Amino acid sequence: MANSDYKAAPWQRLILLAKPFALMAAYVVAASLGSWWWIAALIVIPFLSSTMSVVMHDVGHGLAGGRARHWWLFVLGTSQMLSGHAFWATHSQHHRRYPAPEQIDPEGAPSEKSFTHMIKLMPTFAPRLWLWAWRNKPGIKSWLAVEAGAAASLMLLGCALWIEYSNPLVLAYCASTLGTGWVGYTLVAWLSHQTHLLAGARKRAFAGTLIGSILVYFFGVIVFHAEHHADESVPSCNLTRFAKNHQER
């Protein structure tokens, strides 16, 4: 049930939904300038991927509703070479059933593994979630199929532009996002449940340090994952405030 004290205000919702497109524009502008600007463009990608993941997560948890939620999941997921609906199907299942075996809670699977096993899981983690959603959520099969086709089409478009016009902008974006998105997807699922590793990040965030602020800005749901499970309706923009109040109780 949504907590009205922490619900995103209209201006917060607007900023959250606009952030991925602002970073996308920064990538396009930097890549279009060519030469050494390509380095700047590729540096933007990890921040773009993490921002898209955070916003997609917020959308699933109520930042957008109705048909708008489906379209936001589609856009934000495909932009990361992922399936937004597979993410939401498995993530909502994670909230309902964690901790549970992988067959029941596929998203929680990395959290039970060692760091080495988590690394080995990275190449197949996103496809596994998509397959689980396909088998267990027949109501969203059309979205799953469209998202898989859209991501493949985006990659093919990038290849075509590179071969035909020697323009690597789309292909470089797809390849970089595929790497950061798929790697980040698995790493987040694992790291968010390693509370002993996150202790330092939480202290920095509560202390209001620069590093803590950056960590919360891009990875707030990881840093405050226990609080997120306590009230999943709290959006990322208000998670630090909720975590502080939750800790004081």
PyMOL commands that set and color helices and strands:
alter all, ss='L'
color gray80, all
select helices_A, chain A and resi 4-6+10-33+37-63+66-78+84-97+109-112+115-136+138-165+169-191+195-207+210-223+225-230+236-248
alter helices_A, ss='H'
color red, helices_A
deselect
rebuild
show_as cartoon
